[in-house]
Amino acid sequence: MPTNAEVIESLARKLERVRILNDLKECHTIEEYQELTKKYEALCKDDRA
């Protein structure tokens, strides 16, 4: 049986994946994709700090 923390972590990962997928579906041009890439690169950089 998973702990509460494990359940929360799993749900958070699933929610984040759905959010990223939705953002990708909104991209209609390569420029929009590039901007989205920059956004997620910045978020990842902040996470490492």
N, C-alpha and C positions, 0 to 999 in steps of 0.2 A: 504494500500500500504506500503510495507516494506521500511525502510530507506536504504540509500546506505550502511551504516555500517552493518545493518542486512543482507543485501544481501551478502556483502563481508564475514561476519562471517559464514553464511550458506555455501557459496562456499568453504571457507577454511576448514570447517569441512568435507565436502564431499570429497575434495581433499585428506585430511589426511586419511580418511577411505579407499579410493582407494589405497593410497600408502601402508598402513598397509596390506591390502588384497593382494596386489602384492608381498610384502615381505613374507607374509605367504605362498603364492603359490610357492615361490622359495625354501622353506624348503623341503628337501627330507629325512632328518634324524632327530632324536630327538636332536642330538647335534646342528644342525643348528637352530632348534626351540629354544633350550635353549639359544643360542647366541643371537638370535633375541629378546628373552624375556629380556635378560640383557641389550641390546641396548635400548629397550623401557622403561625399569625401570630407566635407567640412564637419559633418556630424561625427564621422568616424574619428577624425583628428581630435575633436573635442573630447570624445570618449576616452582617448588614450592619455589625455592630460590629467 
